[in-house]
Amino acid sequence: MLFQIPFVYYLFVIALFIFISSGKISFKNHMPMIFFLLTIFPGIINLMTHNIYNHQEIHFSALNFISHSDFFAAYSIYFLQLVLVVILYKFFYDYSSIRIGQSKINERWEIISSYFLKRRIVLNAIIISAICWFIGFYIRFILSDMDDFTAPVRANSVEEIRESSYGRSETLSGIFMMIPYFMLFILIEFKKYTAALLVFSFYILEIISAGSKTGFIIPLFYIFAYLLIRKRIKFKLSYVFIIIILAIPSFALGELIRTELQGWSYGTEYNLFSWMPGMARRDTSIGQTAVMIADPEIYAYFILDYIKSFFGLAVPSFIWPDKPMAPGYEIAKIFGFGVQAAAPGWLGGLLFIFGPIGLILSPLIVSFVLSQFSVQFSRASERISLKYPIIYFILIDVINIFMDGQYHSLLPNIIILLLQISIIFIFFGIFNNLIIKLPPTITSLLNFFRREI
């Protein structure tokens, strides 16, 4: 019963959110909050399967650190924080909506958006996506020595991760390989759906090469959500069933590829549902946070180093080769995970920054940030604008940071986002003879495709 109560708490939070949203879930108005609440669910699954998959013996369990009563009290506090997030979110959302009123697209956004339309965005997006994907693939798998390719959980030490090609090439290649994903939302915004489908195929290849454990289902979910937010489609219950049905082969494919990249093999044990035990064990964020709430001393020594990592991780490795590793590896050591990175979740990550006072500040920070994204989309004009895919792409980054509690990656993510936008505009300028004059042969070829597309 100890591990089933969190699910009841979670349902209460969902019901509270629906109630304060005037009795219905508005995808356009409150999608950021919906995203956030969905990121909590994997942690709920981890707790509910605690005894089914024997987490206490073969995986992480909060009960290996604190007593049953302390655990119950701690995760009750955790869900009280969630309740506060929902209530404060509604307050900030209403206040900001009144203050801002109907959003108008800035004239500068109008100029940029119309310029993209005049320059045949479809051809530019396809070419830029293809080039960036091949650059990313080259950096990750060809420029780096494949013999040294090692995924983090397969390494024997943190030093081995630092020296592996995986550790050295993952971030740099990711800058380029995520650009097709960015271009995908731009094409959807400009209603170029056929081209968006083609660009999505590039991103599917990125997912496969990166060994994502969830496969293609999360990007597909975000695409559906963007179409709903921008009123390109109306919500149908069938969409939910489609996502659920596709999730099964997606998880199976992701788990198989990730396992192969880690140097392991499922052998004859692999089937369509082999991923379930691993997925159930994956998100231990609620358990970690419960331990931190019950025993602040367990992480107090690491607060200063965690704060320092905010700035150290933003320095590229080629400038600072011996910079400290991401704090996720030290967090894993705290909770006995061995040589791998651990994610403490939205609340645990903020406790690493503020200590116990984070229980007061966390709901304020999270609710305010989510409310500002919601206001932007709820007041959005239906006119085409580059503003919305850019805001949406930032929102996905923010949700990922909240989900893992990896706030140390905030500054690097901002730098990476600015680099990605710069790369898109640089390539766009090159292909339209705005930066350099292309050879006549290439210009003629581009003009031919522009006429055809």
Residue, then its C-alpha position, 0 to 999 in steps of 0.5 A: m500500500l505504501f507504493q500505491i498511495p503516490f498514484v492516488y496523490y497524483l490523480f488528486v493533483i490531476a483533478l485539481f488541475i482540471f478543476i482550476s482550469s474551469g473543469k476542462i483541459s485546454f490544450k492551447n491554454h495550458m499545454p506547458m502544465i500538461f507537459f510538466l504533469l506528464t513528466i511526473f508519471p514515469g516516477i509514479i510507475n517506478l514506485m508502483t512497480h517497486n515490489i513487482y520488480n524488486h527495486q529494493e534488492i536489485h535497483f534503487s529504493a528509498l527504503n535502503f536509505i530511510s524508514h517506511s514512515d520517513f518515506f511516506a512523510a517525504y513523498s507526501i511533502y513531494f506531492l504537496q509541492l505539486v499541489l502548490v505548483v498547480i495552485l500558483y501556476k493558476f495564480f500567475y497565469d491569470y495575473s499575467s493574462i490580465r496584464i498582457g492581454q491579447s498577444k500581438i506579433n511584433e513587427r520584427w517577427e512579421i518581417i522575418s516570417s514573411y522573408f522566410l516565406k518568400r525564400r521558399i522555406v521548404l527547400n531551405a529547410i530540407i537542405i539545412s536539415a540534411i546537411c546538419w544531420f550528416i555533420g552531426f553523424y560525422i562528428r559522432f560516429i566517423l570523426s571519433d574512433m568507433d573502437d572507443f565508443t562507450a555509452p555512460v552506463r557501460a563505462n567502468s569509471v567517470e574517467e573512462i567516460r571523459e576519455s570515450s568518444y561518446g563523452r567527447s562527441e555527444t554534445l557537439s554532434g547533438i548541436f547539429m543533429m537537433i536542428p532537423y527537429f527545430m526545422l520540423f516545427i518551423l515547417i509545421e508553423f508555415k503549414k508545409y506538412t509534406a516537407a515536415l514529414l520528410v524532415f522528421s525522417f532525418y530526426i528519426l535517424e538521429i533518435i536511432s543513432a543516439g540510442s534513445k530509450t523511448g524511441f520516436i514516441i516523445p518527438l511524435f507526441y510533441i508534434f501532435a501537441y504543437l498542432l493542437i496548440r496552433k489549432r492546426i488540428k482538433f483534439k480527438l480521443s483517437y489521437v491518444f490511442i494512436i500515441i499509446i499504441l505507437a509507444i509500444p514498438s517505440f519503446a521496444l526499438g529504443e531499448l534494443i538500440r540503446t542496449e546494442l550501443q552499450g555493448w550488451s545483448y538481449g539475446t533470446e529474451y528480447n520481445l515487444f515488451s522486454w523494455m517494461p522492467g527497464m522503463a519501470r526502474r528508470d525514473t527514480s526521481i521521486g524516491q531520490t527526492a524523498v530521501m533528500i527531503a527526509d535527510p538533507e545531510i545526505y546531499a548538503y556537502f554537494i550544494l556548493d559544487y553543484i552551483k559551481s557546475f552551472f558555469g563550468l559546464a558552459v565552457p567547451s571541452f576544447i577550451w577546458p579539457d579537464k573541466p569537472m564532469a556533469p554533477g549527475y555522476e556525483i548524484a549517482k554516487i550519493f544514491g549508490f547507482g555506480v558509474q552513471a548519471a542520475a537525475p533527481g527530478w524537478l524538486g530534487g534538482l532545486l534542493f541541490i541548489f537551495g537546500p531545504i529552503g528549496l521546498i519554499l522556492s521550487p513551487l514558485i519558480v516552476s509555476f511561474v516559468l510554466s505560466q509564462f509559456s502558457v500565456q504566450f500560447s494562449r494569447a497567440s495569434e493564428r497568423i504564421s510566425l517564427k516566434y511560436p516554433i522558437i518559443y515551443f522549442i525552448l519550452i521542450d528544453v525547459i520541460n526536459i530540464f524540469m523532468d530530470g532536474q538537471y538545472h546545471s545544463l541551463l546555461p549550456n542549453i541557452i548557448i546551444l540554442l543560440l548556436q542552433i538558431s545562428i547555424i540555421f540563419i547562416f545556412f539560410g543566408i548562404f543558400n540565398n546568396l545573402i552571405i556569400k555568392l554561390p557558384p553559378t552551377i549551385t545557384s542554378l541547381l537551387n533555383f531548379f529545385r525551388r521551382e519544382i518544390 
